[in-house]
Amino acid sequence: MRIAFIGLGHMGGPMARNLVKAGHRLRVFDLSAEAVQGLVAAGDAHSGDTQQVQAAASPADAARDAECVITMLPAARHVEVVLCGPDGDPARGVLASVPRGVPLIDCSTIDPATVQRLARLAAAQGNPLADAPVSGGTGGATAGTLTFMVGATPELFAQLQPVLQGMGQHIVHCGATGMGQVAKICNNLLLAVSMVGVAEAMSLGASLGIDPQVLAGILNTSSGRCWSADTYNPYPGVMPNVPAARGYSGGFGVDLMLKDLGLANEAARQVHQPLPLGAQALQLYEMWSRQGHGQLDFSSIIRMLQGQRPA
Ligand code: NAD
């Protein structure tokens, strides 16, 4: 399939490489020329065909003969610019050139309302748009094991499955357009809150003198059990191969979590849904980021509760 891929960063780069490995032909665009050249070289190395991955001059150029368009961009404003063109220059946007009927897949994490608005614009000119945000991080993007949470009609979901399977392991239909983003922000809201809860419980236990290993064992076989406790425990020394075991490097950064918490809190405001713990979690991660720890894994929030600097 001929795929336009726009946004070749930490996630988009390895995702696009997996599409190359699956044999697709790509036209790619990114503001970073280095990222584009890396992908072109990956195509050449994979097939010996210098044309398997071609560099495009703009999003419109990437999409002009595509059979599917994928975007993986930082935030809503970037998706809007890529699809609709920069202010005063709509001709550079995907919608200016993409052939009628070709599906668009936005894999970025953005707010559901923007997805739904962009989907209406795309539909007005005959292009269906699906939101397909991911979980699994850069490790999942590289290994091709991402989970895709897809918002689309059932027909569009069926049509997109083969492409998404080239980049992920679990492809889940969440409902109509925008519902992929809803699933994603609700999950990350809960993750942020549960991590703070586990960090509080582990810190309290350690301050009161219990061995953290023993406490973690109890939590993980009792009603406090959750992913933040049994798979990603924030207390150093309790588990191997988690960010807490390596000074909170790698993993899912505090600033990325803050972005998702911001989306959840803003979406909640729009529907008058109270999020007392979500708002509190956002403030805690904001304080931690402000203290200079935005790049650390989000489980490092335990260090703020303990009043310690990361090791
Ligand atoms: P990133 O910043 O590494 O990559 C974004 C890329 O988009 C960059 O290469 C940038 O140059 C490019 N870009 C920005 N504006 C552009 C434009 N107008 N035209 C073309 N290219 C443009 O971000 P990332 O970590 O790859 O994340 C991408 C999305 O995935 C975000 O929405 C993020 O929330 C989400 N996400 C990230 C992770 C993660 O662990 N990094 C996990 C799940 C979801």
Residues whose N, C-alpha, C, O or C-beta is under 5 A from the ligand:
A	BS01	NAD	G7 L8 G9 H10 M11 G12 F29 D30 L31 S32 M72 L73 P74 A75 H78 V81 C107 S108 T109 V134 S135 G137 T138
